[in-house]
Amino acid sequence: MKKVLLLGDSIRMGYDDYVKELLAGKCEVVYDPDDNGRFSAYTLWQMNQLFRHFGPFDVVHWNNGYWDMNIEAPMTEAIHPLPEYLHFQKRILSEIRKNGAKPIFATTTPILAEGIAADNTGTGADGIRYNDAWVRTYNDAAKALMEAEHVPVNDLYALCKEDPGYYKCEDMLHLTEAGYRRCAAQIAEKVLALLA
């Protein structure tokens, strides 16, 4: 059976179980149910641990963004300014390919209204600041990188924009169950298409 690794932040933690359900009997789906992939450098580290314990994989689907672009006080710039974000996306991609897996990059979901979402993932963060202009900037840069590297992009940003409320829950950052299920369906579709 083909093996799929899911990586990413708390948005990934919202859809991972649904992806596993949708791919049951077709693929073994692996992810860390207890650990948020946070920012790109942390995802790189976490991925290495999962490769060590569960690899190799046939497909790796990942997302990063909110944590990277977050400006957490008293800092005055993003945890990963755009050049650093792209550096770590390249590192993640390189390690995926060294593992022998096919990569799928997922865009960061849109922001309906600016604000700060309280941490709901047990990481102890004070909160994630969000701004849709930041999301678009990081997504555009990542999509250009993935296009140059011939990596398929799962556009979760465009998917969520189809809903009038962007599938946002009360904290305006994370998604509703319906949103997570829609993301999971698109992820499962992209994985199966890549494996076909």
N, C-alpha and C positions, 0 to 999 in steps of 0.2 A: 504494500500500500504506500502511496506517495505521502511524504511528510511535509507539512506546511508550518512555518514559524511565523507568529504574529508578534510584532514589536511596536512600541509606541507609548504614548502618554495615557492619561485617564480616559481619553476618547476611545483608545484601543481597549481599555478595561471595560468599557460599556458595551462593546460589540463582540468581544472575543468568544463568549459562550454561545452567542447566536451563530457565529461563523462555524463553530465546532458542530453545532446541531445540523446546520445546513450541509456540511461536508461529511457527516457521519456515513460510514460505509464506503466512502470514496477516497478520503484522505485522513491521515492522522494529523490533528491540529494541536500544536504545542504553543504555550505562552506561559508567562509567570502570572498566576491569578492574584498574587499578593503584592506585586511590586510594579509601581508606575515607572515607565521608561523615562519620564521627565524630559530633560534636555538631551541634545544629540550626543554629547560626550558620555553621558550616563547610559544612553541606549547602546552605544558602542561597547561599553563595558559589560552591560547586561547581556547583549547578544553573544559576546565571547563566552560568558558563563553557560548560556543555553547551548551554544555549539558544543562546548566541552562535555556537557552532561547528556544531551539529547540528539546531537547531530550525527551524520550529516542530514541536510534538508534538501528537498526538491525545489521549494519556493519559499522566499522570505518576503512578507508584506510588512511595510513599516510606515509609520508617520512620526514626524516631529514638527514642532512649531511653537505652540503656546509658551512652553517653558523657555525656549531659546530666545524668543522676542520679549519675554517678560522683563520689566524693569522693577526689581524688587528693592524697595527702600531699605537702607539708605543709598543703594547704588543709583547711579544716574544714567546708566546705559544698559542695554540688554545683556542678559546673561551670556548670550552668544550673538554679538553683532553679526550682520549679514555675512561678511567674509569668513568668520569663524564657523557660522552655521553651515556654509557651503563646504568648508574644509572638512567638517565632521560628516556631512552627508557623503562626501567622496570616500572618506575612510570607511564608513558603514558599507557603502556599495562595494568597495574593494574587498572587504572581508566576506561579504555575501558571495562574491564571485570566487574567492579563494576556497570557500566552503563547497563550491560546485553547485550552488543553488541559482535559480532564476529569480531576479528581483522584481518587485512591484512597489513603487513609491506612491503613497497616498497624500494628497494635499490636506492642509489644515482646514477645518470647517469654518464657515463664516461667522462673523459677529453681527448680531442684530442691533445691539446698543452697547456703547462703551461703558466700562466699569471695572470692578474688581470682584472676582469670584472667590469666596472662601474656600480653603482647602477642604476637599472631601475624600482624600485618598490616603490619609494617614501618614503623609510625608512630613508634616510639620511646617509646611510653607505658610507664610502669612496670607497668601492669596495671589492669584494670577491676574495681573492687569491685562485687559484686552482692548483691542482697537482694530477695526476691520482694515484700515489702511496698512497697518503692520502686517496683517495676515496676507493681504494681496501682494505686498512687496516680497515677503518671504516665499510665498507660493510661486510667484512669477519667476523668481531667481531659481528656485528648486526645479520648476518645470523646464526651464531652459537648460539646466545642468543635465536633467534626465533625458531630455531630447538629444543632447549632444552625446550622451552615453548610451543611447538606444535602449532606455529603460521604460517600460510601460508605466503610465501614470494613472492611478485610480483617483479621479477627481471628485473627492468627497465634498469639496467646497461647492462645486456646481450642483451636485446632488442635493445638498441641504438647501441651496438657494431656491430649489423648486417649491419648497414649502413656504407659505407666507410668513411664518414665524421662525423659519430656518431650523425647525425641529428643536428649538431651544427649550430647556426646562427653566425652573424658577431662577436659578443662579445666572442665567443668560450666557453661560459658557458651555456647560455640558448639554447633552441631548436628552430628549424624551425617549421612552421605550420605542415608540414608533420610529424615531430617528435612528436609533441604534439598529433596529431591525432592518431599516432601509439600507443603511451602510453595510450591514452584514450580508444582505442579499447581493449587493453590488460587488463586495469583496469575494464572495463565493463564486460569482460569475466570472470575475477576472482571473481568479486562481484556476478554475477549470478550463478557461479558454487558453491560458498559458501552458497548461499541461496537455492540452489536446494535441 
